[in-house]
Amino acid sequence: MLKIKDNVDLKELEKFGFEKTEMYPPSAIGYEYNDNDCQIDICGLTINELGLTICYWKSHCHYEIPVVIYNLIQAGLVEKVEENE
């Protein structure tokens, strides 16, 4: 699973085209990216509890990493973590 590193200033996501979204509960944190090919959500309850995980939608996104996620990885904002089973 990919997640935003805990030490990242979330304003950095806006430089890559992400917009802050309203979440429920209000303590949750969310950012969204949309283009014609893919929707990407970065969300979590809090950075300290769950981290901000990255989810992307639409069928062809599941076969390759969207360019914007690759750009986040190259900028050092993303890390891979093991999923809890």
NUDRENDREN-494381 format. One record per residue (C-alpha): chain; x, y, z; residue in one letter. Coordinates in pm, 1 decimal. Layout:
residues N
+---+----------+----------+----------+---+
: c :     east :    north :       up : r :
+---+----------+----------+----------+---+
: A :        X :        Y :        Z : a :
...
+---+----------+----------+----------+---+
end
This chain:
residues 85
+---+----------+----------+----------+---+
: c :     east :    north :       up : r :
+---+----------+----------+----------+---+
: A :      0.0 :      0.0 :      0.0 : m :
: A :    124.1 :    350.1 :    -74.8 : l :
: A :     88.2 :    634.1 :    173.7 : k :
: A :    202.6 :    991.1 :    215.8 : i :
: A :    501.0 :   1011.1 :    451.2 : k :
: A :    415.9 :   1138.0 :    799.1 : d :
: A :    655.9 :   1434.7 :    781.5 : n :
: A :    512.3 :   1583.9 :    458.3 : v :
: A :    354.6 :   1930.3 :    465.0 : d :
: A :     19.3 :   1857.9 :    301.6 : l :
: A :     31.2 :   2188.2 :    110.9 : k :
: A :    291.9 :   2011.4 :   -107.1 : e :
: A :     10.9 :   1796.0 :   -253.7 : l :
: A :   -152.4 :   2108.4 :   -399.5 : e :
: A :    160.0 :   2167.2 :   -611.4 : k :
: A :     76.6 :   1838.5 :   -788.9 : f :
: A :   -286.7 :   1928.4 :   -862.0 : g :
: A :   -453.2 :   1780.2 :   -552.1 : f :
: A :   -734.1 :   1973.4 :   -385.0 : e :
: A :   -833.3 :   1947.7 :    -19.6 : k :
: A :  -1178.8 :   1790.7 :     22.9 : t :
: A :  -1430.6 :   1794.2 :    303.8 : e :
: A :  -1432.7 :   1465.5 :    491.7 : m :
: A :  -1645.5 :   1299.4 :    753.7 : y :
: A :  -1577.3 :   1289.8 :   1040.3 : p :
: A :  -1445.2 :   1647.8 :   1042.3 : p :
: A :  -1116.9 :   1527.5 :   1194.1 : s :
: A :  -1047.2 :   1323.4 :    878.8 : a :
: A :   -805.7 :   1452.9 :    616.8 : i :
: A :   -864.2 :   1421.2 :    243.2 : g :
: A :   -716.5 :   1534.0 :    -87.8 : y :
: A :   -847.2 :   1454.5 :   -435.5 : e :
: A :   -700.5 :   1460.4 :   -787.0 : y :
: A :   -915.2 :   1422.5 :  -1099.9 : n :
: A :   -830.7 :   1414.1 :  -1466.7 : d :
: A :   -995.0 :   1246.2 :  -1764.5 : n :
: A :   -817.6 :    916.5 :  -1697.5 : d :
: A :   -821.1 :    868.2 :  -1324.4 : c :
: A :   -949.0 :    980.8 :   -985.7 : q :
: A :   -702.0 :    965.5 :   -699.0 : i :
: A :   -798.8 :   1004.6 :   -334.0 : d :
: A :   -556.4 :   1054.0 :    -48.4 : i :
: A :   -736.6 :   1014.0 :    280.8 : c :
: A :   -706.4 :    907.2 :    641.5 : g :
: A :   -859.3 :    964.5 :    982.6 : l :
: A :   -549.5 :   1145.0 :   1104.8 : t :
: A :   -189.4 :   1141.0 :    995.2 : i :
: A :    -78.6 :    994.6 :   1327.8 : n :
: A :   -339.8 :    716.2 :   1348.6 : e :
: A :   -364.3 :    566.7 :   1001.1 : l :
: A :   -150.5 :    776.4 :    773.1 : g :
: A :   -280.0 :    915.7 :    445.7 : l :
: A :   -329.6 :    625.9 :    208.1 : t :
: A :   -349.1 :    663.2 :   -169.3 : i :
: A :   -639.1 :    508.2 :   -363.7 : c :
: A :   -698.7 :    543.1 :   -735.2 : y :
: A :  -1004.5 :    453.5 :   -938.8 : w :
: A :  -1122.2 :    364.3 :  -1290.6 : k :
: A :  -1032.4 :     34.4 :  -1448.1 : s :
: A :   -718.0 :    120.3 :  -1644.6 : h :
: A :   -556.9 :    296.4 :  -1346.5 : c :
: A :   -521.7 :    -39.5 :  -1174.0 : h :
: A :   -277.5 :   -163.2 :  -1438.7 : y :
: A :    -27.0 :    119.1 :  -1418.6 : e :
: A :     74.2 :    386.7 :  -1172.7 : i :
: A :    -79.3 :    721.6 :  -1268.3 : p :
: A :    183.9 :    981.0 :  -1358.9 : v :
: A :     91.9 :   1208.6 :  -1068.8 : v :
: A :    161.3 :    928.5 :   -818.1 : i :
: A :    495.1 :    862.8 :   -987.5 : y :
: A :    569.2 :   1235.4 :   -947.8 : n :
: A :    485.3 :   1218.2 :   -575.2 : l :
: A :    720.1 :    920.5 :   -538.7 : i :
: A :    999.8 :   1102.2 :   -724.1 : q :
: A :    952.1 :   1405.3 :   -494.8 : a :
: A :   1000.2 :   1180.5 :   -189.9 : g :
: A :    646.7 :   1231.7 :    -53.9 : l :
: A :    531.5 :    867.3 :    -70.2 : v :
: A :    635.1 :    547.0 :    102.0 : e :
: A :    526.1 :    185.9 :     66.8 : k :
: A :    389.0 :     20.0 :    379.7 : v :
: A :    268.4 :   -332.1 :    448.0 : e :
: A :   -107.2 :   -376.6 :    468.5 : e :
: A :   -247.9 :   -518.2 :    791.7 : n :
: A :   -423.8 :   -845.7 :    731.9 : e :
+---+----------+----------+----------+---+
end
